[in-house]
Structure formats: structure tokens, C-alpha cells
Amino acid sequence: MSRPKATSNQSGASVLQVVTVIMGTVIGLTFLFDFGNVLSLALRLGVPAWVSPLVAPAVISRSSGFCSALDIWHSTAPRKMYCALFSGC
């Protein structure tokens, strides 16, 4: 059985660049769609039109930060404390 050839440093760098571009595109599109949804919601709730674009990024970053923090807490919280809070054990 022959060993596979090691990839060159240049091809590894190009793969990293492609993955970075794809992730940047996904994150950018997610932000744009979320921005539009929050902007639309704010306008429907009666927030003035000049305030809505200022509030939307704050809402997006706060909700994504909350979800990240909740995920980190859930993965690191002691099982006993989790069971006591949510009585699901």
C-alpha cells in the first residue's frame, strides 16, 4: 500500500482561502437577512424609520451573543445544577 502524497503548502493555503471566503459570505448573508427581518419588525412595531436601522445591528448581535452564551453554559454547566434548574433528569 502506498502512502498518499503530502499536499503542498500552496494548495493548503488556497483551500484555507476558499473556506474563509465561503464562511465570510455565509456570515455576511446571514447578517443581511437578519438585519432586514429586524428592520421590518421594528417598523411594524412603530419604531421611527430613522431609529430602526440603528437598532437592528444591536438586536442581532445581542441575540447571537445570547445564543452563544447559552450554548457554552449548557455544555459546561454541572449536570446536578442543570437538573435542579430544569428538573429534566
N, CA, C and O atoms as a Tinker XYZ file with bonds, in Angstrom:
   356  protein
     1  N      0.838000   -1.167000    0.000000    73     2
     2  CA     0.000000    0.000000    0.000000    64     1     3
     3  C      0.888000    1.238000    0.000000    63     2     4     5
     4  O      1.811000    1.341000    0.809000    81     3
     5  N      0.623000    2.148000   -0.876000    73     3     6
     6  CA     1.463000    3.344000   -0.962000    64     5     7
     7  C      0.860000    4.473000   -0.130000    63     6     8     9
     8  O     -0.355000    4.560000    0.046000    81     7
     9  N      1.717000    5.310000    0.362000    73     7    10
    10  CA     1.280000    6.458000    1.160000    64     9    11
    11  C      0.817000    7.573000    0.236000    63    10    12    13
    12  O      1.407000    7.779000   -0.825000    81    11
    13  N     -0.228000    8.293000    0.621000    73    11    14
    14  CA    -0.646000    9.428000   -0.209000    64    13    15
    15  C      0.386000   10.546000   -0.107000    63    14    16    17
    16  O      1.029000   10.733000    0.926000    81    15
    17  N      0.525000   11.275000   -1.196000    73    15    18
    18  CA     1.475000   12.382000   -1.212000    64    17    19
    19  C      0.966000   13.514000   -0.334000    63    18    20    21
    20  O     -0.232000   13.797000   -0.288000    81    19
    21  N      1.887000   14.148000    0.353000    73    19    22
    22  CA     1.532000   15.303000    1.176000    64    21    23
    23  C      1.181000   16.469000    0.264000    63    22    24    25
    24  O      1.820000   16.671000   -0.769000    81    23
    25  N      0.175000   17.228000    0.643000    73    23    26
    26  CA    -0.208000   18.379000   -0.167000    64    25    27
    27  C      0.820000   19.481000    0.004000    63    26    28    29
    28  O      1.447000   19.618000    1.055000    81    27
    29  N      0.975000   20.244000   -1.027000    73    27    30
    30  CA     1.934000   21.348000   -0.947000    64    29    31
    31  C      1.368000   22.457000   -0.082000    63    30    32    33
    32  O      0.160000   22.523000    0.147000    81    31
    33  N      2.226000   23.310000    0.389000    73    31    34
    34  CA     1.825000   24.424000    1.241000    64    33    35
    35  C      0.912000   25.375000    0.484000    63    34    36    37
    36  O      0.011000   25.976000    1.069000    81    35
    37  N      1.145000   25.511000   -0.820000    73    35    38
    38  CA     0.346000   26.429000   -1.619000    64    37    39
    39  C     -1.094000   25.942000   -1.753000    63    38    40    41
    40  O     -2.019000   26.749000   -1.675000    81    39
    41  N     -1.305000   24.636000   -1.955000    73    39    42
    42  CA    -2.674000   24.141000   -2.092000    64    41    43
    43  C     -3.405000   24.213000   -0.756000    63    42    44    45
    44  O     -4.611000   24.461000   -0.727000    81    43
    45  N     -2.695000   24.000000    0.351000    73    43    46
    46  CA    -3.306000   24.145000    1.669000    64    45    47
    47  C     -3.732000   25.575000    1.923000    63    46    48    49
    48  O     -4.781000   25.819000    2.520000    81    47
    49  N     -2.923000   26.523000    1.472000    73    47    50
    50  CA    -3.264000   27.937000    1.636000    64    49    51
    51  C     -4.464000   28.313000    0.778000    63    50    52    53
    52  O     -5.298000   29.119000    1.191000    81    51
    53  N     -4.553000   27.726000   -0.422000    73    51    54
    54  CA    -5.689000   28.060000   -1.288000    64    53    55
    55  C     -6.989000   27.472000   -0.729000    63    54    56    57
    56  O     -8.046000   28.094000   -0.837000    81    55
    57  N     -6.916000   26.288000   -0.137000    73    55    58
    58  CA    -8.105000   25.704000    0.489000    64    57    59
    59  C     -8.554000   26.573000    1.664000    63    58    60    61
    60  O     -9.745000   26.833000    1.833000    81    59
    61  N     -7.599000   27.016000    2.467000    73    59    62
    62  CA    -7.917000   27.889000    3.591000    64    61    63
    63  C     -8.566000   29.187000    3.114000    63    62    64    65
    64  O     -9.499000   29.690000    3.742000    81    63
    65  N     -8.073000   29.719000    2.013000    73    63    66
    66  CA    -8.633000   30.955000    1.477000    64    65    67
    67  C    -10.062000   30.732000    0.969000    63    66    68    69
    68  O    -10.931000   31.577000    1.186000    81    67
    69  N    -10.309000   29.620000    0.304000    73    67    70
    70  CA   -11.654000   29.321000   -0.202000    64    69    71
    71  C    -12.631000   29.141000    0.964000    63    70    72    73
    72  O    -13.744000   29.666000    0.931000    81    71
    73  N    -12.217000   28.406000    1.980000    73    71    74
    74  CA   -13.076000   28.199000    3.147000    64    73    75
    75  C    -13.360000   29.531000    3.840000    63    74    76    77
    76  O    -14.486000   29.774000    4.276000    81    75
    77  N    -12.356000   30.386000    3.943000    73    75    78
    78  CA   -12.546000   31.696000    4.564000    64    77    79
    79  C    -13.532000   32.545000    3.777000    63    78    80    81
    80  O    -14.381000   33.214000    4.366000    81    79
    81  N    -13.430000   32.526000    2.465000    73    79    82
    82  CA   -14.358000   33.299000    1.625000    64    81    83
    83  C    -15.779000   32.761000    1.753000    63    82    84    85
    84  O    -16.730000   33.538000    1.845000    81    83
    85  N    -15.930000   31.455000    1.760000    73    83    86
    86  CA   -17.270000   30.866000    1.896000    64    85    87
    87  C    -17.881000   31.218000    3.246000    63    86    88    89
    88  O    -19.047000   31.606000    3.318000    81    87
    89  N    -17.101000   31.085000    4.314000    73    87    90
    90  CA   -17.620000   31.422000    5.649000    64    89    91
    91  C    -17.960000   32.904000    5.750000    63    90    92    93
    92  O    -18.978000   33.263000    6.340000    81    91
    93  N    -17.127000   33.765000    5.185000    73    91    94
    94  CA   -17.426000   35.200000    5.188000    64    93    95
    95  C    -18.706000   35.508000    4.440000    63    94    96    97
    96  O    -19.492000   36.351000    4.872000    81    95
    97  N    -18.925000   34.829000    3.318000    73    95    98
    98  CA   -20.148000   35.025000    2.545000    64    97    99
    99  C    -21.373000   34.574000    3.333000    63    98   100   101
   100  O    -22.386000   35.272000    3.366000    81    99
   101  N    -21.279000   33.414000    3.962000    73    99   102
   102  CA   -22.404000   32.901000    4.751000    64   101   103
   103  C    -22.718000   33.840000    5.914000    63   102   104   105
   104  O    -23.883000   34.154000    6.158000    81   103
   105  N    -21.698000   34.286000    6.627000    73   103   106
   106  CA   -21.912000   35.189000    7.758000    64   105   107
   107  C    -22.491000   36.520000    7.290000    63   106   108   109
   108  O    -23.395000   37.062000    7.925000    81   107
   109  N    -21.973000   37.048000    6.178000    73   107   110
   110  CA   -22.490000   38.301000    5.638000    64   109   111
   111  C    -23.943000   38.200000    5.214000    63   110   112   113
   112  O    -24.740000   39.089000    5.514000    81   111
   113  N    -24.296000   37.127000    4.519000    73   111   114
   114  CA   -25.688000   36.952000    4.102000    64   113   115
   115  C    -26.617000   36.753000    5.293000    63   114   116   117
   116  O    -27.739000   37.258000    5.305000    81   115
   117  N    -26.146000   36.020000    6.288000    73   115   118
   118  CA   -26.951000   35.840000    7.497000    64   117   119
   119  C    -27.219000   37.171000    8.171000    63   118   120   121
   120  O    -28.344000   37.447000    8.588000    81   119
   121  N    -26.182000   38.002000    8.279000    73   119   122
   122  CA   -26.359000   39.318000    8.887000    64   121   123
   123  C    -27.341000   40.159000    8.078000    63   122   124   125
   124  O    -28.201000   40.827000    8.652000    81   123
   125  N    -27.221000   40.133000    6.752000    73   123   126
   126  CA   -28.120000   40.944000    5.927000    64   125   127
   127  C    -29.574000   40.498000    6.065000    63   126   128   129
   128  O    -30.468000   41.335000    6.196000    81   127
   129  N    -29.815000   39.192000    6.037000    73   127   130
   130  CA   -31.184000   38.709000    6.188000    64   129   131
   131  C    -31.737000   39.037000    7.576000    63   130   132   133
   132  O    -32.888000   39.456000    7.707000    81   131
   133  N    -30.915000   38.846000    8.608000    73   131   134
   134  CA   -31.356000   39.194000    9.959000    64   133   135
   135  C    -31.616000   40.688000   10.087000    63   134   136   137
   136  O    -32.582000   41.102000   10.729000    81   135
   137  N    -30.763000   41.486000    9.482000    73   135   138
   138  CA   -30.935000   42.939000    9.517000    64   137   139
   139  C    -32.274000   43.322000    8.890000    63   138   140   141
   140  O    -33.008000   44.145000    9.438000    81   139
   141  N    -32.584000   42.731000    7.754000    73   139   142
   142  CA   -33.861000   43.022000    7.091000    64   141   143
   143  C    -35.052000   42.592000    7.924000    63   142   144   145
   144  O    -36.053000   43.305000    7.995000    81   143
   145  N    -34.953000   41.424000    8.558000    73   143   146
   146  CA   -36.059000   40.942000    9.380000    64   145   147
   147  C    -36.285000   41.832000   10.598000    63   146   148   149
   148  O    -37.425000   42.164000   10.922000    81   147
   149  N    -35.205000   42.216000   11.273000    73   147   150
   150  CA   -35.333000   43.066000   12.455000    64   149   151
   151  C    -35.814000   44.456000   12.062000    63   150   152   153
   152  O    -36.627000   45.058000   12.764000    81   151
   153  N    -35.315000   44.966000   10.940000    73   151   154
   154  CA   -35.758000   46.276000   10.458000    64   153   155
   155  C    -37.249000   46.259000   10.156000    63   154   156   157
   156  O    -37.974000   47.183000   10.527000    81   155
   157  N    -37.701000   45.223000    9.492000    73   155   158
   158  CA   -39.132000   45.097000    9.176000    64   157   159
   159  C    -39.968000   44.990000   10.450000    63   158   160   161
   160  O    -41.019000   45.623000   10.560000    81   159
   161  N    -39.509000   44.198000   11.404000    73   159   162
   162  CA   -40.236000   44.053000   12.665000    64   161   163
   163  C    -40.303000   45.375000   13.419000    63   162   164   165
   164  O    -41.351000   45.742000   13.951000    81   163
   165  N    -39.188000   46.083000   13.462000    73   163   166
   166  CA   -39.162000   47.367000   14.167000    64   165   167
   167  C    -40.129000   48.357000   13.530000    63   166   168   169
   168  O    -40.819000   49.090000   14.238000    81   167
   169  N    -40.185000   48.385000   12.223000    73   167   170
   170  CA   -41.104000   49.302000   11.546000    64   169   171
   171  C    -42.554000   48.909000   11.806000    63   170   172   173
   172  O    -43.409000   49.778000   11.973000    81   171
   173  N    -42.839000   47.608000   11.840000    73   171   174
   174  CA   -44.205000   47.164000   12.141000    64   173   175
   175  C    -44.608000   47.464000   13.569000    63   174   176   177
   176  O    -45.789000   47.663000   13.855000    81   175
   177  N    -43.626000   47.499000   14.479000    73   175   178
   178  CA   -43.923000   47.808000   15.877000    64   177   179
   179  C    -44.028000   49.303000   16.145000    63   178   180   181
   180  O    -44.335000   49.716000   17.264000    81   179
   181  N    -43.776000   50.107000   15.131000    73   179   182
   182  CA   -43.942000   51.543000   15.287000    64   181   183
   183  C    -42.683000   52.301000   15.657000    63   182   184   185
   184  O    -42.761000   53.470000   16.034000    81   183
   185  N    -41.525000   51.666000   15.560000    73   183   186
   186  CA   -40.263000   52.360000   15.822000    64   185   187
   187  C    -40.026000   53.340000   14.672000    63   186   188   189
   188  O    -40.211000   52.965000   13.514000    81   187
   189  N    -39.624000   54.576000   14.951000    73   187   190
   190  CA   -39.394000   55.548000   13.875000    64   189   191
   191  C    -38.399000   55.016000   12.833000    63   190   192   193
   192  O    -37.476000   54.269000   13.158000    81   191
   193  N    -38.609000   55.418000   11.585000    73   191   194
   194  CA   -37.823000   54.891000   10.470000    64   193   195
   195  C    -36.337000   55.222000   10.599000    63   194   196   197
   196  O    -35.501000   54.459000   10.114000    81   195
   197  N    -35.992000   56.323000   11.231000    73   195   198
   198  CA   -34.573000   56.672000   11.349000    64   197   199
   199  C    -33.895000   55.922000   12.498000    63   198   200   201
   200  O    -32.667000   55.838000   12.538000    81   199
   201  N    -34.678000   55.377000   13.431000    73   199   202
   202  CA   -34.114000   54.637000   14.559000    64   201   203
   203  C    -33.958000   53.147000   14.217000    63   202   204   205
   204  O    -33.038000   52.493000   14.709000    81   203
   205  N    -34.832000   52.621000   13.396000    73   203   206
   206  CA   -34.833000   51.179000   13.087000    64   205   207
   207  C    -33.496000   50.657000   12.570000    63   206   208   209
   208  O    -33.041000   49.618000   13.049000    81   207
   209  N    -32.839000   51.328000   11.611000    73   207   210
   210  CA   -31.547000   50.805000   11.151000    64   209   211
   211  C    -30.452000   50.869000   12.218000    63   210   212   213
   212  O    -29.469000   50.133000   12.143000    81   211
   213  N    -30.619000   51.740000   13.200000    73   211   214
   214  CA   -29.635000   51.835000   14.270000    64   213   215
   215  C    -29.820000   50.729000   15.311000    63   214   216   217
   216  O    -28.858000   50.285000   15.938000    81   215
   217  N    -31.051000   50.300000   15.480000    73   215   218
   218  CA   -31.380000   49.298000   16.488000    64   217   219
   219  C    -31.126000   47.883000   15.978000    63   218   220   221
   220  O    -30.756000   47.006000   16.759000    81   219
   221  N    -31.316000   47.650000   14.691000    73   219   222
   222  CA   -31.235000   46.298000   14.133000    64   221   223
   223  C    -29.901000   45.606000   14.409000    63   222   224   225
   224  O    -29.919000   44.462000   14.864000    81   223
   225  N    -28.742000   46.232000   14.162000    73   223   226
   226  CA   -27.491000   45.514000   14.455000    64   225   227
   227  C    -27.322000   45.182000   15.933000    63   226   228   229
   228  O    -26.754000   44.144000   16.272000    81   227
   229  N    -27.806000   46.044000   16.804000    73   227   230
   230  CA   -27.697000   45.765000   18.239000    64   229   231
   231  C    -28.539000   44.549000   18.620000    63   230   232   233
   232  O    -28.110000   43.717000   19.419000    81   231
   233  N    -29.723000   44.451000   18.051000    73   231   234
   234  CA   -30.593000   43.305000   18.339000    64   233   235
   235  C    -29.969000   42.027000   17.808000    63   234   236   237
   236  O    -30.000000   40.999000   18.484000    81   235
   237  N    -29.405000   42.074000   16.614000    73   235   238
   238  CA   -28.787000   40.890000   16.010000    64   237   239
   239  C    -27.606000   40.423000   16.855000    63   238   240   241
   240  O    -27.494000   39.237000   17.166000    81   239
   241  N    -26.733000   41.344000   17.225000    73   239   242
   242  CA   -25.554000   40.937000   17.995000    64   241   243
   243  C    -25.934000   40.467000   19.389000    63   242   244   245
   244  O    -25.300000   39.561000   19.930000    81   243
   245  N    -26.955000   41.068000   19.975000    73   243   246
   246  CA   -27.375000   40.639000   21.311000    64   245   247
   247  C    -27.974000   39.244000   21.269000    63   246   248   249
   248  O    -27.676000   38.422000   22.135000    81   247
   249  N    -28.811000   38.959000   20.282000    73   247   250
   250  CA   -29.435000   37.634000   20.221000    64   249   251
   251  C    -28.416000   36.557000   19.877000    63   250   252   253
   252  O    -28.485000   35.455000   20.423000    81   251
   253  N    -27.474000   36.845000   18.987000    73   251   254
   254  CA   -26.461000   35.832000   18.670000    64   253   255
   255  C    -25.526000   35.619000   19.855000    63   254   256   257
   256  O    -25.087000   34.495000   20.099000    81   255
   257  N    -25.216000   36.679000   20.592000    73   255   258
   258  CA   -24.399000   36.539000   21.794000    64   257   259
   259  C    -25.106000   35.737000   22.862000    63   258   260   261
   260  O    -24.486000   34.925000   23.549000    81   259
   261  N    -26.414000   35.962000   23.008000    73   259   262
   262  CA   -27.192000   35.200000   23.988000    64   261   263
   263  C    -27.214000   33.723000   23.634000    63   262   264   265
   264  O    -27.052000   32.870000   24.507000    81   263
   265  N    -27.415000   33.414000   22.352000    73   263   266
   266  CA   -27.442000   32.010000   21.928000    64   265   267
   267  C    -26.084000   31.345000   22.141000    63   266   268   269
   268  O    -26.017000   30.192000   22.566000    81   267
   269  N    -25.007000   32.065000   21.848000    73   267   270
   270  CA   -23.666000   31.511000   22.061000    64   269   271
   271  C    -23.408000   31.268000   23.544000    63   270   272   273
   272  O    -22.878000   30.225000   23.927000    81   271
   273  N    -23.785000   32.236000   24.373000    73   271   274
   274  CA   -23.576000   32.087000   25.814000    64   273   275
   275  C    -24.398000   30.927000   26.375000    63   274   276   277
   276  O    -23.922000   30.176000   27.226000    81   275
   277  N    -25.614000   30.789000   25.902000    73   275   278
   278  CA   -26.462000   29.690000   26.355000    64   277   279
   279  C    -25.867000   28.343000   25.957000    63   278   280   281
   280  O    -25.895000   27.392000   26.738000    81   279
   281  N    -25.336000   28.265000   24.757000    73   279   282
   282  CA   -24.716000   27.028000   24.302000    64   281   283
   283  C    -23.476000   26.700000   25.130000    63   282   284   285
   284  O    -23.275000   25.548000   25.515000    81   283
   285  N    -22.649000   27.698000   25.405000    73   283   286
   286  CA   -21.455000   27.474000   26.217000    64   285   287
   287  C    -21.841000   27.068000   27.635000    63   286   288   289
   288  O    -21.249000   26.153000   28.207000    81   287
   289  N    -22.843000   27.755000   28.205000    73   287   290
   290  CA   -23.278000   27.404000   29.558000    64   289   291
   291  C    -23.813000   25.980000   29.598000    63   290   292   293
   292  O    -23.521000   25.219000   30.520000    81   291
   293  N    -24.594000   25.635000   28.592000    73   291   294
   294  CA   -25.191000   24.304000   28.572000    64   293   295
   295  C    -24.119000   23.228000   28.467000    63   294   296   297
   296  O    -24.263000   22.158000   29.058000    81   295
   297  N    -23.059000   23.491000   27.732000    73   295   298
   298  CA   -22.029000   22.472000   27.563000    64   297   299
   299  C    -21.085000   22.394000   28.761000    63   298   300   301
   300  O    -20.401000   21.385000   28.932000    81   299
   301  N    -21.032000   23.439000   29.596000    73   299   302
   302  CA   -20.096000   23.419000   30.722000    64   301   303
   303  C    -20.778000   23.371000   32.087000    63   302   304   305
   304  O    -20.100000   23.168000   33.095000    81   303
   305  N    -22.079000   23.549000   32.149000    73   303   306
   306  CA   -22.774000   23.561000   33.434000    64   305   307
   307  C    -22.745000   22.171000   34.064000    63   306   308   309
   308  O    -22.924000   21.170000   33.370000    81   307
   309  N    -22.526000   22.108000   35.346000    73   307   310
   310  CA   -22.568000   20.805000   36.020000    64   309   311
   311  C    -23.958000   20.175000   35.879000    63   310   312   313
   312  O    -24.974000   20.865000   35.959000    81   311
   313  N    -23.985000   18.888000   35.674000    73   311   314
   314  CA   -25.258000   18.186000   35.440000    64   313   315
   315  C    -26.216000   18.346000   36.617000    63   314   316   317
   316  O    -27.423000   18.478000   36.414000    81   315
   317  N    -25.701000   18.337000   37.832000    73   315   318
   318  CA   -26.554000   18.448000   39.012000    64   317   319
   319  C    -27.282000   19.793000   39.032000    63   318   320   321
   320  O    -28.475000   19.852000   39.331000    81   319
   321  N    -26.550000   20.887000   38.708000    73   319   322
   322  CA   -27.170000   22.202000   38.692000    64   321   323
   323  C    -28.197000   22.292000   37.568000    63   322   324   325
   324  O    -29.268000   22.872000   37.744000    81   323
   325  N    -27.870000   21.720000   36.423000    73   323   326
   326  CA   -28.788000   21.732000   35.287000    64   325   327
   327  C    -30.068000   20.987000   35.631000    63   326   328   329
   328  O    -31.162000   21.452000   35.310000    81   327
   329  N    -29.942000   19.849000   36.273000    73   327   330
   330  CA   -31.117000   19.057000   36.645000    64   329   331
   331  C    -31.959000   19.787000   37.695000    63   330   332   333
   332  O    -33.187000   19.712000   37.674000    81   331
   333  N    -31.292000   20.491000   38.612000    73   331   334
   334  CA   -32.038000   21.227000   39.630000    64   333   335
   335  C    -32.822000   22.380000   39.031000    63   334   336   337
   336  O    -33.936000   22.667000   39.469000    81   335
   337  N    -32.253000   23.041000   38.037000    73   335   338
   338  CA   -32.932000   24.180000   37.422000    64   337   339
   339  C    -34.087000   23.771000   36.525000    63   338   340   341
   340  O    -35.150000   24.391000   36.538000    81   339
   341  N    -33.866000   22.729000   35.750000    73   339   342
   342  CA   -34.855000   22.370000   34.739000    64   341   343
   343  C    -35.590000   21.071000   35.052000    63   342   344   345
   344  O    -36.470000   20.668000   34.291000    81   343
   345  N    -35.259000   20.431000   36.121000    73   343   346
   346  CA   -35.878000   19.179000   36.581000    64   345   347
   347  C    -36.177000   18.222000   35.440000    63   346   348   349
   348  O    -37.266000   17.656000   35.355000    81   347
   349  N    -35.200000   18.052000   34.568000    73   347   350
   350  CA   -35.387000   17.162000   33.446000    64   349   351
   351  C    -34.576000   15.889000   33.558000    63   350   352   353
   352  O    -34.434000   15.163000   32.575000    81   351
   353  N    -34.040000   15.601000   34.731000    73   351   354
   354  CA   -33.176000   14.419000   34.860000    64   353   355
   355  C    -33.877000   13.315000   35.636000    63   354   356
   356  O    -33.304000   12.245000   35.843000    81   355
